[in-house]
Amino acid sequence: MANLSILRRTAPLALGVLLTGCGVSHALFGGSQKGLGEPAPQKPAVGFAVAPVPEAALAAKHILNEGGNAADAATAAGFALAVTLPSRAGLGGGGACLIDLPKNDGGTGHITSLLFQPGQPSGATSGASRPAAVPQLARGLIAMQARYGRLPLSTDLAPAEAMAGGGVAVSRALAADLSVVGSALLANPASRSVFTTASGQMLQAGETLRQPDLATTLTRLQSAGVFGFYHGQFAAKFIDAADRAGGGLTLADLRAIKPRYVTPVTIDRLGYSLSFLPTAGGLGAATGIESLAQNPQAMDVAAGRALAAAQAARHGASLGALPASAGFAALDHKGGVVGCATTMNNLFGTGRIAPGTGILLAASPARITPPLLAAGLATRGGNFRAIATGSGQQGAPMAVAAGLYNALHSSVPMPSPVPAPGRANVIACAGLMPGAPKSCAGAADPRGFGLAVGSR
């Protein structure tokens, strides 16, 4: 509980700590210095994490240092993003992950993907003023953690719960999203109470974001797991609250939706086995890197082919302009790796919070074309080489394609930015993992506000 109490006291100071450079993870999640009466600290484990919000990357790295593997770290990062970047990764939304854990660490030795996108309600929503998606983020991340994680679920959720309850500095990424559509949140009392100051002004970067109702929901997940969310008293409470927010969800929707393990899209190119999410965005990324393998100078051609492939998988559906997804990744010292993309389908979803739960509702896919979710992984002989996650709507597939291609042709993870409007987060080892940790590094997209952290 020592680390948790530190988190409660210091999370609102996160941005100020980040500006100081060194010691960030010590201030946020407990340090490696020995306190009076405390046991000697353990040496931090080898591992890397990258996320679009610094606190999410730090939460993942803290879990790696606590002895967790990549699945634990990705779980921590995903729930931390639900607190710090609810515009793109709230509990009301969902996502997809690429997972590769070795056999000696709970894995199968084969790369798999887990799909848990925000679901379409099965019932009629004609009476819903703002139709919501069926939430899957908690169900998906907890399913992954239950199958592959080493640590207790409560440990992996502790950083997120503490930041929600104790407060966390508004990140530059969230502030940027608030500046785009923040005014629409003011119409909903529950959203207004979260995203504005006491004087009614929109929160700015560095100001404190507090979400006590969300903290209570996360505490319930810590103690009761996924069953406590999707069944019983809380489920009934959530459905009632979602209905009052115009969501139009039912208990049957909540109980029926389940994440799916699916075989990734895999191709052999550039001397590596390349695996991609089996989504429209993943298919686009695979097409993009195949095009680059044929002609690395024709980036525009590759981008056009990547988008065309993604749109074909969506039967020609057009994409909205708002950048409504986020990507993050974690690598552990055994070479286990997880890369995920999350979404609320629309920036801030429906813009409404289910009152009393702290859960911002994602937009129903029946009313809006969901963004492209893309991630790609390069391995050789079963060993890790690089992973890239993409965001940026129609640019997400090419962000993954270019991010992987560039990493595989360089000794650094991101030698140059990926094509706009895409954004990429990358972890790469110039050697292979396990075996060459000193060759590994992570990189957050230089045009964003994320963070890559790690130790070798």
N, C-alpha and C positions, 0 to 999 in steps of 0.2 A: 504493500500500500504506500510505501515511501514515494515511489516514482509517481503514483497517481496524485498524491497530495501536492507534490511539486508542480505537476501539470496544472492543477486547479489554480494555484497561486500565480503561475507565471505565464499561462497561455495568452492572456491579453497583451503581454509585452512582446509577443513573438516578432512583430515587424521590427521593433526597435532592436531586439537582439540580433536579428538577421543582418541589420546594417552594420553591426560590429564585426562581422566576419567570423572569427574563431569562437568556438565554444557554443555554437548554436544548439546542437543536440544536447549539450549538458544542461542548458537552461530550460529547455522545453521538456525533456524526457528523463531527467536524472543524468548525472555525469559519471565520469570514471574516477573522480577523486574520492578518496575514502573519508567519510565523516566519522565523528566521534561515536564509538560504539557500533559502527557498521562493519560488516565483513569486507575484506579486501576486494576491490573490484576485479571483475574478470576482464581479460583482454578482449577488446571488440573483435567480433568475427569478421572474416572477409565477406564483403557483400556490397551491392550497389543498388540504388533506387533513384528513379527519376519521376517527377510528377509536375503538373502545371501550377501547383501551389506549393510553396516551400514546406509548409507544415505537414503536408501529406507525404512528401519525400522523407522528411525527418521522422515521421511516425513509422514509416516502413523501415528505415535504417535502425531506429531504436529496437524494433521487433527482431531484426537480424542480430543485433548485439545481445539481445536477451536469449538467443539460441533458436530463434524461429528460422524457418526456411523460406523460400521464395513465395510459397502459398500463404504462409502467415503474414509475410511482409506486404504482399499485394492486398490481402484482406484488410490489414490496418490502413493502407493507403486509400483503398476504396471507400471505407467508412469515414476516414478523415476528410476525403473530398466531399462526401455527403454533408459534412459540417461546413467546410470552408469554401466550397464551390457548388452550392446547391443549384445554381443556374444550369449546370451541365451534369451533375452527378448526385442528385438527391435520392433519398430512400424511396421516393415515389417513382423513380425511373428504373433503369436497368443497364445492361451492357453485354459484353462478350469478352472472353479471355482465351489466349493461347497458353497452354500449360505443358511444361516439360520437366518432370521431376525424375531423378534417377531411381533405379530399383532399390538401392540401399537407403532411400529416403522417402519411402512411401509411394513412389511412382511406379509406372508399368514399364518404363523404358521406351515408351512410345509417346510421341507428341499428340496431344488431344486439344480439343477446343470445347469451351463451355458457353452456350448461348443462353442469355437471360434478359433479352430485350424487353422494354416496357410492353405489356400485352394489350391486345384489343379485347374490350369487354364482350362477352358472348350475348348478353341481353340487350334489349332495346334501350337506347339512351336519348330518345326523343324529348324526354322531359328534363334532360340535363342542360343547364345553361352554359357549362364549360366542361364538356366531356373529358374525363381523365383516362389515362392508361392504367392497366393493372400493374401495380408495383412489383418489381422483381429483383431490385438490387440486393436487398438483404438475403433473399432466397438464394440467389446465385452465388454471392460471395461466401455465404455460410456453407453452401453445398461444397464449394471448392475447399474451404478450410476444414470441413469435416472429413473429406476424403484424403487430403494431402497434408494438412497442417501438423506441426509438432506440438505447438503450445495450446493451452486452453483457449477457447473462444473468448472468454472474458478478458484475457490478457491482450489479445489482438484488437479488441474493441475499446480497450481502456483509453488510448490516446484520443479517439473520437469523442467518447463520452465526456472526458474531462474538458475538452475544448468546447463542446456544446454547453456544458453546465457552467464552467468557469469563465467562458468567453475567450475569444481569439481575435487577433487583429484582422481587420478586413484586408484581404490580399489585393494586390494590384489587379490580378485577374478578375476577381469578383467585382471590384470597383469599376473596371472597364465594362463588365456586363451590365452592372447597375446603371451606368451612364447611357446604355443603349435602350433599355426597356424598363428602367426602374420606375418611371412615372406610372406605368401600368399596374405596378404592385400596390400603389397607394389606394387603389379602389377596394382592396380586400383588407378588412380589419386585421386579420391574423398575420398576413404578409407585412402590412404596414407596421405592426408592432415589432417585427423582427428586423426589418431592413431600414428603419429610420431611427433618428436620434430622439431624445425626449422632447425636443422642440419641433419634431415632425420633419426634419430635413433628412434627405437620403444619406445613408452612411457613406463615408469617404475612406479611401485607403488609409490604414493605420488606426482608424477608430475601432472600437470594440464591438464585435458581433456576439450577442448572447442569445442562446436558444434553449431555455430551460425545459420546454415541453419536449424538444427533440432529445435532450439529455435523458429525460425520463424514459422515452421510447428506447433509446440505446441501452439504458440500464436493464430494461426488460429483456432485450435481446441477449445481453450478457448472462442473465440468470436463467432464462427460459429457452433460449435458442430460437430457431425459426418457428417452432410450433407455437411459441408464445406470441408471435406476430400474426401468423396466418390462421390461427384457430382460437377459439375461446373468447374470453371477455374482451381482450384488446382488439381482436379482429372485428367484433361487433361494434365496438367504440369507433374504430377507424372508419368502417363503412358508413356509420351514421354521420361522422364528421365530414367525410368525403362527400356525402350526399348534400349536407348543408353548404358545402363549398361548390356545389353544382357539378360534382364529378360523375354521378350516375353509376357508381360501382355496386356490385352485389357480393354477398358472402360466397356465393357459388363461384364467382370470378376469382376471388382471392384464394379459395381452396383448390381450384382446378389448375391454376397456372403452375408450371414447374420448369426449372432449367433443364437443358438437354445437352448431353455430351455428344459431340459430333466429330467425325473425322475431318481434319483440316484439308484445305487444298494444298497439295504438295507437288513441287516441280524440282527437277535437278538442273541447275544452271550455275555457271560461274565457279564450278568446282565444289558446290555446296548443295545440301538438301535444303530447299526453301519451303517453309510452311506458312500458310496464311489462314486467317479466319474464313470459314465457309459462309461468308456474307457477301452482299453485293460489293461492299467496299473491299473485302479481301480478294474477291475475284478481279476487281479492277487493279489492285496492287500487283497481283500475279501477272496480269497482262502488261502492266507498265514495266516491270522489271525484265520480262521477256523481251520487250521492245528495246530496252536499254542494252540488254545483252547482245542484240543484233547491231545496234548503232548507238553507242553511248553519247554521241554528239547531238543526237536528235531528241533533246529533252521535250520540246514542244509536241513532237509527234507521239512520243511515249505517253505524255500527259493526255493527249486527245484519245489515244487508244484505251488508256486506263479508265477515263470517264465514260467512254462509249460502252466498255464492257460492264461497268457498274450500272449504267442506265439500262442496258439490255437485260441484266439480271433483275432489274426493277420494272421490266416491261415498259421502258421508256418514261417512267415517272420523273418529272422535273423536281429539282431540289430547291429548298428555300435558301435565302441569303444569309440567315443568321448562323453563326458558328456554334452549333448546339451540341457539341460533343467534347470529350476530354480523353486523353490517353496517359497511361502510366505503366511502369514496368519495374520489376525487382529481380535481381540475380543473387543467389547465395553461394557460399564457399564450396559447395559440392557440384556446382554447375547447374543447379536447378534454376529455372527461370519461368516467370509469369509476366505476360504483357496483356493489358486490358484496355478496352475502349468503353466509355460510358456515355449515356445520353438521357436527357429529359424529353426527347423528341422535338421540343421547341425550347428556345432559350427561356429559362425559368418555367418550363412546362406550361401549365394553365395560368400561372401567376397567382394561384390561390393555395393557401395552406389549410389542410384539414385541421380545424381548430381543436386544441387540446392535445394534439399528437406531435406537432412540430414538423410534419411531413408535407413538403411542397409537392403538389400533384403534377405528374408528367402529363403531357397532352396525349390524347387518344390517337393512335396511329390511323384510326378510321377518319380523322379530321385533318391530319397533316402528314406529309410524306416524311418519314423518319430520316435523320441524317445517316450518312454512310459511316459504318464502323469498320475500321481497318487496323490490322496489326500483322507483322510478318517476322519470322524467326529463321535464322540461318544456323545450320549445324553441319558438322562433318564427322562421320564415324560415331554419331551419337553424342558428340561433344559440342558445347555451346560456342558460337562465334559472334553473333550479333542479334539484337532484337530492336524493332522500331514500331512505335505506335503513331497513328496519324489522326489529325483532326482538321477542321477547316472546310466542312461540307464537301462540295464537289472536288476540292483539292486533297481530301484525306487519302484516297488510294495512291495518288502519285507521291504524296509525302512519305508514305511507307516504302514505295518502290524506290524512290530516289534516296531516302534515308538508308535503306539496306544496301543499295548498290554502292553508295559513297563510302559507307563504313567498311564494306568488303574490299574496297580498293584503297584503303588508307590505314595508317597506324593510329588514327584518332577516330572517335565515334562520329563526329559531325564536322568534316573538313569544310563544308560550305552549306548554307541554308538550302532547304528544299524549296521547290517552286511554290510561289504564292498562288492561291490563298491558303495552301496547305501549311500545316505546322507539324513537326515531328519531335518525338522524344526518343533517344537512342541510348542503349547500353551495348558496348562492343569490347571484345578482347582481340588484340592483334594476334595473340596466340590462341589457344583454346582453353575452355574451362570444362572440368577441373584440370589444373596443371600449370596454368600460366596467369595467376592472379595479378602479377605486376604489369601485365600487358593490358589490363582492363580499365575502362573508364566509362563514364556516363555523360550525356550532354542533353540539356534542355534546349528547346528551340530558342535561338538568340533573339527572336522578335517577340517572344512571349515573356512571361514573368515567373517561369517555373524554376526548379532547382534539381540538380543532379548531385547526389552525395554518395560516398563510398569509402571503403578502406581496403587495402591490398594485403 
